[in-house]
Amino acid sequence: MKLAINYLNGIDGIGITQSISFVFFFAMFILIMIYVLRTKTSYYNPISEMPLEDDAIQYSDKEKK
């Protein structure tokens, strides 16, 4: 991380605030990617099939629009 901050501080017109923002964004991106990749496929299978399922609930005429 120190290498990235030193590199970003070397750019003209960039301050510590922009460097911190970049590091925060990058860390959040990595954490979200780890979460998504570690989640088991059994969680995603029912969600991926939802658009293909027929409507099991019969709605009355008042609810249909």
Protein Blocks (a to p, Z undefined) as FASTA:
>chain_A
ZZmmmmmmmpghiafklmmmmmmmmmmmmmmmmmmmmpcfklmmmmmmmmmpccfbdcdf
klpZZ
